[in-house]
Amino acid sequence: MGISGIFLVFFLLFHMSMNITLLFSTDAYDWICEMLGANWYAIAGTLVLVAGVVIHIVYATILTLQNQKARGREKYASSNETKTEWASKNMYVLGLIVCLGLLIHFWNFWYKMQFAELIHSPEAVTHGSQLVIGLFSQPLFVIVYLVWLLALWFHLTHGVWSAFQTLGWNGKLWFSRLQFISNIVATLIIFGFAIVPIFFLVKELIS
């Protein structure tokens, strides 16, 4: 996972906290969106985030190719000797699903908010809460969003643990502990993201 992955985990925690604000106050959420609009610090943060994502993808691609080359023909053989988790074996595939979800996310939110404001588009969304609530009131969009979050959960459960390994915390004593912590962190992040679309979809269905 590396330093780029750790950086992205902290961003997800921040983004999750921002989303949860919408459950309590649309005004507060709109204020946060305004603070993160076409302002120099928000643009700089977006560029840093994009750079982090690109570095993470490039690093993951290189690592996957190296692992496949090292295994050779063994990657096609089945063995009960290894107890590697499913998520660990499919990190790159899960990563691709996460990237596709990010593209959908960017198109529906960032493109219609910060980017539209940057180019002074008359279609720029002025109230982010209305955009988010409108999208999360659509069952199909919510289902796609939740599938994306599921893939992100699998990616994070292994990714957070591997980040600890990068820091050198990979001794036998801490192995199970770090896996437990990774599951808690990943579940906390995904639950925080998932509760928002579920809340507004249920609210729409019962109204």
PETA-V379483 format. One line per field, one symbol per residue. ss: DSSP state (2 for helix, 1 for strand, 0 for the rest). phi: phi as a letter, one per 20 degrees, with the letter a starting at -180 (. if undefined). A space follows every 10 residues. Layout:
# PETA-V379483
ss: ???
phi: ???
This chain:
# PETA-V379483
ss: 0222222222 2222222222 2000022222 2222200002 2222222222 2222222222 2222222222 2222220000 0000022220 2222222222 2222222222 2222222200 0000000222 2222200022 2222222222 2222222222 2222220000 0222222222 2222222222 2222222222 2222220
phi: .mffffgfff ffffffffff gffdbfffff fffffdeedg ffffffffff ffffffffff ffffffffff fmfffeedbe fedffgfffc gfffffffff fffffffedf fedfffffel ffeffecfff ffffffedgf ffffffffff ffffffgeff ffffffenec fffegfffff ffffffffff ffffffffff fffffee
